[in-house]
Amino acid sequence: MTAIASRLVDAAQILSHEVDAMRFAAPVSHVYNPLDYAWTVHRAYLERFGSNKKRIVFLGMNPGPFGMAQTGVPFGEIAAVRDWLGLSGAVGKPALENPKKPVDGFACKRGEVSGQRLWGLFRDRFGTPEAFFAEHFVANYCPLVFFDEGRNLTPDKLPAAEAGPLQAACDAHLRRMVEALQAEWVIGVGAWAEKRATIALAGLPVRFGRILHPSPASPAANRGWAPEATRQMVDMGLWPA
């Protein structure tokens, strides 16, 4: 393991420990921490693909219930993680599992559209994971999945008393990660992630941008996410036309 990957692993373990100690009131019914029960795969992701400094870090909001919640990899749609990234491994269970959103690991039959779109674009543009990760990395700002019974809750919906400590831990982790990777750019996947990055990384020699979030809840994303995200990267001068 390289020194950079070792720093990423250490930072993720610190973050996991800090968020595990946090408690969230109703309407939050269940909280998943894939840095805990899917640590084996997440660590493999960091060691294999976080081993060198990066020009660009793509930053998502938090894990999806059928992506990183199942695989431990950001935007971790199962086929992309298994077949393109070549990662697999045992995935355990959260301490309190939501019966409406079970964790089945790589046996999960549900797909995550956001992950299909994101990793699909990188696969189509770069061909191999090695070519993509030579200069790029993908991470999430917050490692936790929140549910209101059957509904997925995003961290931007938490009350200030709960969001404050969580954001402090996530901000500190993001700084550790970006410093370890010596990243030049942090690109928010969506406006919220970009905003959090600008706050967390204030004072660091990093530039910021964003691309459209690939969520199927976004009408703009459903009209052709990959061409739009590509145009945004080209317009920022980060990818050749």
Secondary structure, DSSP 4 states (H G I P E B T S, - for coil): --HHHHHHHHHHHHHHHHHHT----TT--EEE-HHHHTHHHHHHHHHHHSSS--SEEEEESS--TTTHHHHSSTT--HHIIIIIS---------SS--TTS---GGG-----HHHHHHHHHHHHHHSSHHHHHTTEEEEES---EEEETTEEE-GGGS-HHHHHHHHHHHHHHHHHHHHHHT-SEEEEESHHHHHHHHHHTTTSS-EEEEE----TT-HHHHTTHHHHHHHHHHHTTSS--
